[in-house]
Amino acid sequence: MPENPIIDETKCDGCGLCVSVCTCGGLEIKNNVVTSIAGVKCGWCTMCELVCPSGAISCPFEIVIEDSEA
C-alpha cells in the first residue's frame, strides 16, 4: 500500500489548496505542481484529496473506524 497520496501531475494546476490543508506538512509546490516531500509520512486524513479542485490527488487507502464497543 502506498504511504502517500498519488498525484497526477497532468491534472495539477498548482493552486496549493492541498498544501494549505496538509496537517503533516508532506506536500509542497515545485514547478507549479504539487509533490510529496521525501521522508514525510502521510497522516492519512485525505483532506488534500477532498480540496483538490482538479482531481489531481487520490488517496489509495481507506480510513476504517472500528467500534470499540463491539
N, CA, C and O atoms as a Maestro MAE file, in Angstrom:
{
 s_m_m2io_version
 :::
 2.0.0
}

f_m_ct {
 s_m_title
 :::
 protein
 m_atom[280] {
  # First column is atom index #
  i_m_mmod_type
  r_m_x_coord
  r_m_y_coord
  r_m_z_coord
  i_m_residue_number
  s_m_chain_name
  s_m_pdb_residue_name
  s_m_pdb_atom_name
  i_m_atomic_number
  :::
  1 25 0.845 -1.183 0.000 1 A "MET " " N  " 7
  2 3 0.000 0.000 0.000 1 A "MET " " CA " 6
  3 2 0.887 1.241 0.000 1 A "MET " " C  " 6
  4 15 1.814 1.342 0.803 1 A "MET " " O  " 8
  5 25 0.606 2.183 -0.896 2 A "PRO " " N  " 7
  6 3 1.358 3.435 -0.903 2 A "PRO " " CA " 6
  7 2 1.149 4.201 0.408 2 A "PRO " " C  " 6
  8 15 0.057 4.190 0.976 2 A "PRO " " O  " 8
  9 25 2.200 4.859 0.875 3 A "GLU " " N  " 7
  10 3 2.105 5.600 2.121 3 A "GLU " " CA " 6
  11 2 1.651 7.038 1.921 3 A "GLU " " C  " 6
  12 15 1.200 7.680 2.869 3 A "GLU " " O  " 8
  13 25 1.763 7.546 0.711 4 A "ASN " " N  " 7
  14 3 1.396 8.931 0.430 4 A "ASN " " CA " 6
  15 2 0.354 8.992 -0.683 4 A "ASN " " C  " 6
  16 15 0.195 8.041 -1.448 4 A "ASN " " O  " 8
  17 25 -0.351 10.115 -0.767 5 A "PRO " " N  " 7
  18 3 -1.329 10.269 -1.842 5 A "PRO " " CA " 6
  19 2 -0.654 10.166 -3.218 5 A "PRO " " C  " 6
  20 15 0.529 10.468 -3.370 5 A "PRO " " O  " 8
  21 25 -1.421 9.741 -4.194 6 A "ILE " " N  " 7
  22 3 -0.926 9.668 -5.569 6 A "ILE " " CA " 6
  23 2 -1.299 10.963 -6.258 6 A "ILE " " C  " 6
  24 15 -2.447 11.404 -6.196 6 A "ILE " " O  " 8
  25 25 -0.326 11.571 -6.913 7 A "ILE " " N  " 7
  26 3 -0.532 12.866 -7.559 7 A "ILE " " CA " 6
  27 2 -0.411 12.697 -9.070 7 A "ILE " " C  " 6
  28 15 0.600 12.208 -9.576 7 A "ILE " " O  " 8
  29 25 -1.462 13.111 -9.782 8 A "ASP " " N  " 7
  30 3 -1.449 13.105 -11.246 8 A "ASP " " CA " 6
  31 2 -0.978 14.486 -11.692 8 A "ASP " " C  " 6
  32 15 -1.752 15.443 -11.697 8 A "ASP " " O  " 8
  33 25 0.286 14.579 -12.061 9 A "GLU " " N  " 7
  34 3 0.879 15.868 -12.420 9 A "GLU " " CA " 6
  35 2 0.225 16.506 -13.640 9 A "GLU " " C  " 6
  36 15 0.291 17.724 -13.812 9 A "GLU " " O  " 8
  37 25 -0.405 15.697 -14.488 10 A "THR " " N  " 7
  38 3 -1.055 16.253 -15.672 10 A "THR " " CA " 6
  39 2 -2.346 16.989 -15.322 10 A "THR " " C  " 6
  40 15 -2.813 17.825 -16.095 10 A "THR " " O  " 8
  41 25 -2.921 16.684 -14.164 11 A "LYS " " N  " 7
  42 3 -4.154 17.348 -13.739 11 A "LYS " " CA " 6
  43 2 -3.894 18.523 -12.792 11 A "LYS " " C  " 6
  44 15 -4.718 19.431 -12.694 11 A "LYS " " O  " 8
  45 25 -2.764 18.511 -12.100 12 A "CYS " " N  " 7
  46 3 -2.473 19.524 -11.081 12 A "CYS " " CA " 6
  47 2 -2.265 20.888 -11.721 12 A "CYS " " C  " 6
  48 15 -1.500 21.026 -12.675 12 A "CYS " " O  " 8
  49 25 -2.963 21.912 -11.180 13 A "ASP " " N  " 7
  50 3 -2.779 23.277 -11.683 13 A "ASP " " CA " 6
  51 2 -1.951 24.137 -10.728 13 A "ASP " " C  " 6
  52 15 -1.796 25.338 -10.946 13 A "ASP " " O  " 8
  53 25 -1.420 23.518 -9.667 14 A "GLY " " N  " 7
  54 3 -0.538 24.224 -8.745 14 A "GLY " " CA " 6
  55 2 -1.219 25.235 -7.857 14 A "GLY " " C  " 6
  56 15 -0.578 26.184 -7.405 14 A "GLY " " O  " 8
  57 25 -2.508 25.062 -7.592 15 A "CYS " " N  " 7
  58 3 -3.255 26.049 -6.802 15 A "CYS " " CA " 6
  59 2 -2.789 26.112 -5.346 15 A "CYS " " C  " 6
  60 15 -2.884 27.164 -4.715 15 A "CYS " " O  " 8
  61 25 -2.286 24.992 -4.806 16 A "GLY " " N  " 7
  62 3 -1.755 24.976 -3.457 16 A "GLY " " CA " 6
  63 2 -2.758 24.726 -2.348 16 A "GLY " " C  " 6
  64 15 -2.389 24.752 -1.174 16 A "GLY " " O  " 8
  65 25 -4.017 24.483 -2.685 17 A "LEU " " N  " 7
  66 3 -5.006 24.207 -1.643 17 A "LEU " " CA " 6
  67 2 -4.622 22.985 -0.824 17 A "LEU " " C  " 6
  68 15 -4.783 22.978 0.397 17 A "LEU " " O  " 8
  69 25 -4.118 21.962 -1.481 18 A "CYS " " N  " 7
  70 3 -3.724 20.739 -0.781 18 A "CYS " " CA " 6
  71 2 -2.590 21.010 0.210 18 A "CYS " " C  " 6
  72 15 -2.575 20.459 1.311 18 A "CYS " " O  " 8
  73 25 -1.660 21.844 -0.180 19 A "VAL " " N  " 7
  74 3 -0.538 22.188 0.699 19 A "VAL " " CA " 6
  75 2 -1.049 22.887 1.946 19 A "VAL " " C  " 6
  76 15 -0.564 22.638 3.050 19 A "VAL " " O  " 8
  77 25 -2.034 23.765 1.766 20 A "SER " " N  " 7
  78 3 -2.546 24.541 2.901 20 A "SER " " CA " 6
  79 2 -3.334 23.698 3.897 20 A "SER " " C  " 6
  80 15 -3.453 24.088 5.059 20 A "SER " " O  " 8
  81 25 -3.878 22.553 3.478 21 A "VAL " " N  " 7
  82 3 -4.654 21.718 4.400 21 A "VAL " " CA " 6
  83 2 -3.888 20.498 4.905 21 A "VAL " " C  " 6
  84 15 -4.390 19.772 5.763 21 A "VAL " " O  " 8
  85 25 -2.703 20.264 4.400 22 A "CYS " " N  " 7
  86 3 -1.922 19.088 4.791 22 A "CYS " " CA " 6
  87 2 -1.431 19.251 6.223 22 A "CYS " " C  " 6
  88 15 -0.570 20.085 6.504 22 A "CYS " " O  " 8
  89 25 -1.988 18.448 7.121 23 A "THR " " N  " 7
  90 3 -1.676 18.578 8.543 23 A "THR " " CA " 6
  91 2 -0.294 18.044 8.907 23 A "THR " " C  " 6
  92 15 0.236 18.385 9.964 23 A "THR " " O  " 8
  93 25 0.295 17.217 8.052 24 A "CYS " " N  " 7
  94 3 1.619 16.675 8.369 24 A "CYS " " CA " 6
  95 2 2.739 17.405 7.629 24 A "CYS " " C  " 6
  96 15 3.913 17.074 7.799 24 A "CYS " " O  " 8
  97 25 2.383 18.396 6.811 25 A "GLY " " N  " 7
  98 3 3.399 19.156 6.089 25 A "GLY " " CA " 6
  99 2 4.126 18.335 5.047 25 A "GLY " " C  " 6
  100 15 5.312 18.549 4.797 25 A "GLY " " O  " 8
  101 25 3.423 17.400 4.442 26 A "GLY " " N  " 7
  102 3 4.047 16.484 3.499 26 A "GLY " " CA " 6
  103 2 3.930 16.849 2.035 26 A "GLY " " C  " 6
  104 15 4.375 16.088 1.175 26 A "GLY " " O  " 8
  105 25 3.339 17.998 1.728 27 A "LEU " " N  " 7
  106 3 3.174 18.404 0.333 27 A "LEU " " CA " 6
  107 2 3.807 19.768 0.103 27 A "LEU " " C  " 6
  108 15 3.847 20.605 1.004 27 A "LEU " " O  " 8
  109 25 4.302 19.984 -1.117 28 A "GLU " " N  " 7
  110 3 4.840 21.280 -1.499 28 A "GLU " " CA " 6
  111 2 4.616 21.487 -2.991 28 A "GLU " " C  " 6
  112 15 4.351 20.540 -3.731 28 A "GLU " " O  " 8
  113 25 4.724 22.726 -3.415 29 A "ILE " " N  " 7
  114 3 4.600 23.056 -4.833 29 A "ILE " " CA " 6
  115 2 6.003 23.229 -5.403 29 A "ILE " " C  " 6
  116 15 6.798 24.016 -4.889 29 A "ILE " " O  " 8
  117 25 6.301 22.488 -6.468 30 A "LYS " " N  " 7
  118 3 7.559 22.619 -7.193 30 A "LYS " " CA " 6
  119 2 7.232 22.722 -8.666 30 A "LYS " " C  " 6
  120 15 6.517 21.881 -9.209 30 A "LYS " " O  " 8
  121 25 7.751 23.749 -9.312 31 A "ASN " " N  " 7
  122 3 7.497 23.951 -10.743 31 A "ASN " " CA " 6
  123 2 6.007 23.956 -11.055 31 A "ASN " " C  " 6
  124 15 5.574 23.391 -12.059 31 A "ASN " " O  " 8
  125 25 5.218 24.601 -10.182 32 A "ASN " " N  " 7
  126 3 3.771 24.743 -10.347 32 A "ASN " " CA " 6
  127 2 3.000 23.427 -10.289 32 A "ASN " " C  " 6
  128 15 1.897 23.332 -10.828 32 A "ASN " " O  " 8
  129 25 3.567 22.420 -9.644 33 A "VAL " " N  " 7
  130 3 2.906 21.125 -9.485 33 A "VAL " " CA " 6
  131 2 3.136 20.659 -8.052 33 A "VAL " " C  " 6
  132 15 4.234 20.810 -7.516 33 A "VAL " " O  " 8
  133 25 2.112 20.097 -7.435 34 A "VAL " " N  " 7
  134 3 2.266 19.588 -6.070 34 A "VAL " " CA " 6
  135 2 3.079 18.293 -6.096 34 A "VAL " " C  " 6
  136 15 2.985 17.488 -7.022 34 A "VAL " " O  " 8
  137 25 3.871 18.129 -5.055 35 A "THR " " N  " 7
  138 3 4.680 16.929 -4.915 35 A "THR " " CA " 6
  139 2 4.773 16.554 -3.440 35 A "THR " " C  " 6
  140 15 4.651 17.413 -2.567 35 A "THR " " O  " 8
  141 25 4.987 15.278 -3.167 36 A "SER " " N  " 7
  142 3 5.184 14.823 -1.797 36 A "SER " " CA " 6
  143 2 6.613 15.126 -1.373 36 A "SER " " C  " 6
  144 15 7.543 15.002 -2.170 36 A "SER " " O  " 8
  145 25 6.783 15.518 -0.131 37 A "ILE " " N  " 7
  146 3 8.109 15.779 0.409 37 A "ILE " " CA " 6
  147 2 8.691 14.460 0.897 37 A "ILE " " C  " 6
  148 15 8.091 13.774 1.725 37 A "ILE " " O  " 8
  149 25 9.859 14.112 0.379 38 A "ALA " " N  " 7
  150 3 10.511 12.855 0.749 38 A "ALA " " CA " 6
  151 2 10.748 12.798 2.251 38 A "ALA " " C  " 6
  152 15 11.188 13.774 2.858 38 A "ALA " " O  " 8
  153 25 10.457 11.661 2.837 39 A "GLY " " N  " 7
  154 3 10.710 11.451 4.245 39 A "GLY " " CA " 6
  155 2 9.585 11.867 5.176 39 A "GLY " " C  " 6
  156 15 9.624 11.562 6.368 39 A "GLY " " O  " 8
  157 25 8.577 12.563 4.645 40 A "VAL " " N  " 7
  158 3 7.436 12.962 5.476 40 A "VAL " " CA " 6
  159 2 6.326 11.946 5.263 40 A "VAL " " C  " 6
  160 15 5.864 11.743 4.140 40 A "VAL " " O  " 8
  161 25 5.906 11.316 6.341 41 A "LYS " " N  " 7
  162 3 4.852 10.308 6.241 41 A "LYS " " CA " 6
  163 2 3.480 10.969 6.290 41 A "LYS " " C  " 6
  164 15 3.229 11.871 7.089 41 A "LYS " " O  " 8
  165 25 2.622 10.505 5.434 42 A "CYS " " N  " 7
  166 3 1.246 10.991 5.350 42 A "CYS " " CA " 6
  167 2 0.474 10.591 6.601 42 A "CYS " " C  " 6
  168 15 0.619 9.477 7.103 42 A "CYS " " O  " 8
  169 25 -0.349 11.512 7.098 43 A "GLY " " N  " 7
  170 3 -1.205 11.223 8.246 43 A "GLY " " CA " 6
  171 2 -2.529 10.589 7.856 43 A "GLY " " C  " 6
  172 15 -3.340 10.279 8.728 43 A "GLY " " O  " 8
  173 25 -2.762 10.393 6.583 44 A "TRP " " N  " 7
  174 3 -3.933 9.719 6.018 44 A "TRP " " CA " 6
  175 2 -5.252 10.408 6.342 44 A "TRP " " C  " 6
  176 15 -6.271 9.739 6.517 44 A "TRP " " O  " 8
  177 25 -5.248 11.718 6.424 45 A "CYS " " N  " 7
  178 3 -6.500 12.426 6.709 45 A "CYS " " CA " 6
  179 2 -7.375 12.579 5.465 45 A "CYS " " C  " 6
  180 15 -8.581 12.789 5.590 45 A "CYS " " O  " 8
  181 25 -6.801 12.479 4.288 46 A "THR " " N  " 7
  182 3 -7.445 12.598 2.970 46 A "THR " " CA " 6
  183 2 -7.956 14.003 2.647 46 A "THR " " C  " 6
  184 15 -8.697 14.180 1.680 46 A "THR " " O  " 8
  185 25 -7.572 14.998 3.441 47 A "MET " " N  " 7
  186 3 -8.028 16.367 3.178 47 A "MET " " CA " 6
  187 2 -7.514 16.892 1.838 47 A "MET " " C  " 6
  188 15 -8.224 17.627 1.152 47 A "MET " " O  " 8
  189 25 -6.297 16.526 1.460 48 A "CYS " " N  " 7
  190 3 -5.738 17.005 0.187 48 A "CYS " " CA " 6
  191 2 -6.602 16.546 -0.992 48 A "CYS " " C  " 6
  192 15 -6.865 17.311 -1.920 48 A "CYS " " O  " 8
  193 25 -7.031 15.303 -0.938 49 A "GLU " " N  " 7
  194 3 -7.895 14.768 -1.993 49 A "GLU " " CA " 6
  195 2 -9.236 15.499 -2.005 49 A "GLU " " C  " 6
  196 15 -9.777 15.797 -3.070 49 A "GLU " " O  " 8
  197 25 -9.757 15.779 -0.841 50 A "LEU " " N  " 7
  198 3 -11.051 16.432 -0.715 50 A "LEU " " CA " 6
  199 2 -11.056 17.843 -1.299 50 A "LEU " " C  " 6
  200 15 -12.025 18.234 -1.950 50 A "LEU " " O  " 8
  201 25 -9.986 18.614 -1.076 51 A "VAL " " N  " 7
  202 3 -9.980 20.018 -1.510 51 A "VAL " " CA " 6
  203 2 -9.450 20.225 -2.919 51 A "VAL " " C  " 6
  204 15 -9.567 21.330 -3.448 51 A "VAL " " O  " 8
  205 25 -8.876 19.217 -3.544 52 A "CYS " " N  " 7
  206 3 -8.273 19.386 -4.865 52 A "CYS " " CA " 6
  207 2 -9.349 19.624 -5.931 52 A "CYS " " C  " 6
  208 15 -10.122 18.718 -6.243 52 A "CYS " " O  " 8
  209 25 -9.401 20.842 -6.492 53 A "PRO " " N  " 7
  210 3 -10.458 21.152 -7.468 53 A "PRO " " CA " 6
  211 2 -10.261 20.465 -8.823 53 A "PRO " " C  " 6
  212 15 -11.214 20.334 -9.591 53 A "PRO " " O  " 8
  213 25 -9.056 20.032 -9.118 54 A "SER " " N  " 7
  214 3 -8.807 19.421 -10.422 54 A "SER " " CA " 6
  215 2 -8.782 17.893 -10.375 54 A "SER " " C  " 6
  216 15 -8.615 17.242 -11.407 54 A "SER " " O  " 8
  217 25 -8.949 17.320 -9.181 55 A "GLY " " N  " 7
  218 3 -8.958 15.867 -9.052 55 A "GLY " " CA " 6
  219 2 -7.593 15.237 -9.278 55 A "GLY " " C  " 6
  220 15 -7.501 14.082 -9.694 55 A "GLY " " O  " 8
  221 25 -6.537 15.987 -9.006 56 A "ALA " " N  " 7
  222 3 -5.181 15.505 -9.255 56 A "ALA " " CA " 6
  223 2 -4.655 14.593 -8.151 56 A "ALA " " C  " 6
  224 15 -3.646 13.914 -8.343 56 A "ALA " " O  " 8
  225 25 -5.319 14.568 -7.008 57 A "ILE " " N  " 7
  226 3 -4.831 13.791 -5.876 57 A "ILE " " CA " 6
  227 2 -5.807 12.663 -5.552 57 A "ILE " " C  " 6
  228 15 -7.016 12.870 -5.451 57 A "ILE " " O  " 8
  229 25 -5.250 11.473 -5.392 58 A "SER " " N  " 7
  230 3 -6.074 10.360 -4.941 58 A "SER " " CA " 6
  231 2 -5.353 9.673 -3.788 58 A "SER " " C  " 6
  232 15 -4.141 9.457 -3.822 58 A "SER " " O  " 8
  233 25 -6.119 9.346 -2.790 59 A "CYS " " N  " 7
  234 3 -5.595 8.668 -1.610 59 A "CYS " " CA " 6
  235 2 -5.992 7.204 -1.700 59 A "CYS " " C  " 6
  236 15 -7.161 6.862 -1.521 59 A "CYS " " O  " 8
  237 25 -5.026 6.343 -1.975 60 A "PRO " " N  " 7
  238 3 -5.322 4.932 -2.201 60 A "PRO " " CA " 6
  239 2 -5.429 4.097 -0.938 60 A "PRO " " C  " 6
  240 15 -5.066 2.921 -0.925 60 A "PRO " " O  " 8
  241 25 -5.929 4.711 0.119 61 A "PHE " " N  " 7
  242 3 -6.095 3.984 1.363 61 A "PHE " " CA " 6
  243 2 -7.457 4.310 1.931 61 A "PHE " " C  " 6
  244 15 -8.042 5.347 1.619 61 A "PHE " " O  " 8
  245 25 -7.954 3.425 2.760 62 A "GLU " " N  " 7
  246 3 -9.263 3.619 3.371 62 A "GLU " " CA " 6
  247 2 -9.095 3.943 4.841 62 A "GLU " " C  " 6
  248 15 -8.212 3.408 5.510 62 A "GLU " " O  " 8
  249 25 -9.938 4.812 5.331 63 A "ILE " " N  " 7
  250 3 -9.969 5.119 6.743 63 A "ILE " " CA " 6
  251 2 -11.021 4.198 7.365 63 A "ILE " " C  " 6
  252 15 -12.190 4.237 6.982 63 A "ILE " " O  " 8
  253 25 -10.606 3.380 8.314 64 A "VAL " " N  " 7
  254 3 -11.512 2.437 8.955 64 A "VAL " " CA " 6
  255 2 -11.606 2.793 10.426 64 A "VAL " " C  " 6
  256 15 -10.597 2.838 11.130 64 A "VAL " " O  " 8
  257 25 -12.808 3.044 10.880 65 A "ILE " " N  " 7
  258 3 -13.030 3.345 12.280 65 A "ILE " " CA " 6
  259 2 -13.754 2.160 12.891 65 A "ILE " " C  " 6
  260 15 -14.857 1.798 12.481 65 A "ILE " " O  " 8
  261 25 -13.113 1.573 13.870 66 A "GLU " " N  " 7
  262 3 -13.699 0.403 14.496 66 A "GLU " " CA " 6
  263 2 -14.479 0.826 15.721 66 A "GLU " " C  " 6
  264 15 -14.072 1.726 16.456 66 A "GLU " " O  " 8
  265 25 -15.599 0.169 15.930 67 A "ASP " " N  " 7
  266 3 -16.421 0.421 17.111 67 A "ASP " " CA " 6
  267 2 -15.796 -0.321 18.284 67 A "ASP " " C  " 6
  268 15 -15.733 -1.550 18.280 67 A "ASP " " O  " 8
  269 25 -15.336 0.415 19.282 68 A "SER " " N  " 7
  270 3 -14.662 -0.210 20.408 68 A "SER " " CA " 6
  271 2 -15.626 -0.960 21.337 68 A "SER " " C  " 6
  272 15 -15.189 -1.713 22.207 68 A "SER " " O  " 8
  273 25 -16.932 -0.754 21.154 69 A "GLU " " N  " 7
  274 3 -17.928 -1.418 21.982 69 A "GLU " " CA " 6
  275 2 -18.405 -2.734 21.367 69 A "GLU " " C  " 6
  276 15 -19.193 -3.457 21.977 69 A "GLU " " O  " 8
  277 25 -17.940 -3.036 20.190 70 A "ALA " " N  " 7
  278 3 -18.406 -4.255 19.509 70 A "ALA " " CA " 6
  279 2 -17.737 -5.493 20.055 70 A "ALA " " C  " 6
  280 15 -18.015 -6.599 19.594 70 A "ALA " " O  " 8
  :::
 }
 m_bond[279] {
  # First column is bond index #
  i_m_from
  i_m_to
  i_m_order
  :::
  1 1 2 1
  2 2 3 1
  3 3 4 2
  4 3 5 1
  5 5 6 1
  6 6 7 1
  7 7 8 2
  8 7 9 1
  9 9 10 1
  10 10 11 1
  11 11 12 2
  12 11 13 1
  13 13 14 1
  14 14 15 1
  15 15 16 2
  16 15 17 1
  17 17 18 1
  18 18 19 1
  19 19 20 2
  20 19 21 1
  21 21 22 1
  22 22 23 1
  23 23 24 2
  24 23 25 1
  25 25 26 1
  26 26 27 1
  27 27 28 2
  28 27 29 1
  29 29 30 1
  30 30 31 1
  31 31 32 2
  32 31 33 1
  33 33 34 1
  34 34 35 1
  35 35 36 2
  36 35 37 1
  37 37 38 1
  38 38 39 1
  39 39 40 2
  40 39 41 1
  41 41 42 1
  42 42 43 1
  43 43 44 2
  44 43 45 1
  45 45 46 1
  46 46 47 1
  47 47 48 2
  48 47 49 1
  49 49 50 1
  50 50 51 1
  51 51 52 2
  52 51 53 1
  53 53 54 1
  54 54 55 1
  55 55 56 2
  56 55 57 1
  57 57 58 1
  58 58 59 1
  59 59 60 2
  60 59 61 1
  61 61 62 1
  62 62 63 1
  63 63 64 2
  64 63 65 1
  65 65 66 1
  66 66 67 1
  67 67 68 2
  68 67 69 1
  69 69 70 1
  70 70 71 1
  71 71 72 2
  72 71 73 1
  73 73 74 1
  74 74 75 1
  75 75 76 2
  76 75 77 1
  77 77 78 1
  78 78 79 1
  79 79 80 2
  80 79 81 1
  81 81 82 1
  82 82 83 1
  83 83 84 2
  84 83 85 1
  85 85 86 1
  86 86 87 1
  87 87 88 2
  88 87 89 1
  89 89 90 1
  90 90 91 1
  91 91 92 2
  92 91 93 1
  93 93 94 1
  94 94 95 1
  95 95 96 2
  96 95 97 1
  97 97 98 1
  98 98 99 1
  99 99 100 2
  100 99 101 1
  101 101 102 1
  102 102 103 1
  103 103 104 2
  104 103 105 1
  105 105 106 1
  106 106 107 1
  107 107 108 2
  108 107 109 1
  109 109 110 1
  110 110 111 1
  111 111 112 2
  112 111 113 1
  113 113 114 1
  114 114 115 1
  115 115 116 2
  116 115 117 1
  117 117 118 1
  118 118 119 1
  119 119 120 2
  120 119 121 1
  121 121 122 1
  122 122 123 1
  123 123 124 2
  124 123 125 1
  125 125 126 1
  126 126 127 1
  127 127 128 2
  128 127 129 1
  129 129 130 1
  130 130 131 1
  131 131 132 2
  132 131 133 1
  133 133 134 1
  134 134 135 1
  135 135 136 2
  136 135 137 1
  137 137 138 1
  138 138 139 1
  139 139 140 2
  140 139 141 1
  141 141 142 1
  142 142 143 1
  143 143 144 2
  144 143 145 1
  145 145 146 1
  146 146 147 1
  147 147 148 2
  148 147 149 1
  149 149 150 1
  150 150 151 1
  151 151 152 2
  152 151 153 1
  153 153 154 1
  154 154 155 1
  155 155 156 2
  156 155 157 1
  157 157 158 1
  158 158 159 1
  159 159 160 2
  160 159 161 1
  161 161 162 1
  162 162 163 1
  163 163 164 2
  164 163 165 1
  165 165 166 1
  166 166 167 1
  167 167 168 2
  168 167 169 1
  169 169 170 1
  170 170 171 1
  171 171 172 2
  172 171 173 1
  173 173 174 1
  174 174 175 1
  175 175 176 2
  176 175 177 1
  177 177 178 1
  178 178 179 1
  179 179 180 2
  180 179 181 1
  181 181 182 1
  182 182 183 1
  183 183 184 2
  184 183 185 1
  185 185 186 1
  186 186 187 1
  187 187 188 2
  188 187 189 1
  189 189 190 1
  190 190 191 1
  191 191 192 2
  192 191 193 1
  193 193 194 1
  194 194 195 1
  195 195 196 2
  196 195 197 1
  197 197 198 1
  198 198 199 1
  199 199 200 2
  200 199 201 1
  201 201 202 1
  202 202 203 1
  203 203 204 2
  204 203 205 1
  205 205 206 1
  206 206 207 1
  207 207 208 2
  208 207 209 1
  209 209 210 1
  210 210 211 1
  211 211 212 2
  212 211 213 1
  213 213 214 1
  214 214 215 1
  215 215 216 2
  216 215 217 1
  217 217 218 1
  218 218 219 1
  219 219 220 2
  220 219 221 1
  221 221 222 1
  222 222 223 1
  223 223 224 2
  224 223 225 1
  225 225 226 1
  226 226 227 1
  227 227 228 2
  228 227 229 1
  229 229 230 1
  230 230 231 1
  231 231 232 2
  232 231 233 1
  233 233 234 1
  234 234 235 1
  235 235 236 2
  236 235 237 1
  237 237 238 1
  238 238 239 1
  239 239 240 2
  240 239 241 1
  241 241 242 1
  242 242 243 1
  243 243 244 2
  244 243 245 1
  245 245 246 1
  246 246 247 1
  247 247 248 2
  248 247 249 1
  249 249 250 1
  250 250 251 1
  251 251 252 2
  252 251 253 1
  253 253 254 1
  254 254 255 1
  255 255 256 2
  256 255 257 1
  257 257 258 1
  258 258 259 1
  259 259 260 2
  260 259 261 1
  261 261 262 1
  262 262 263 1
  263 263 264 2
  264 263 265 1
  265 265 266 1
  266 266 267 1
  267 267 268 2
  268 267 269 1
  269 269 270 1
  270 270 271 1
  271 271 272 2
  272 271 273 1
  273 273 274 1
  274 274 275 1
  275 275 276 2
  276 275 277 1
  277 277 278 1
  278 278 279 1
  279 279 280 2
  :::
 }
}
